[in-house]
Amino acid sequence: MARGSEFAQQVCKLCAQICKTCAEECKKHEAQHCQDCARACTRCADECSKMAA
């Protein structure tokens, strides 16, 4: 992104999709570490989506 790569937006969109998928899977499990992971992945997905915009 810092050097203006033509692929930066695509990479950020893919990262957001991956993190969203991870969050959805982790939310299905009751273990605390899964819930922590889901929250972290949701935050990551949100930030990657912002950068892709």
Summary of the structure (lengths in Angstrom):
residues: 53
radius of gyration: 12.7
end to end distance: 12.4
largest distance: 41.5
contacts: 136
relative contact order: 0.21
helix: 77%
strand: 0%
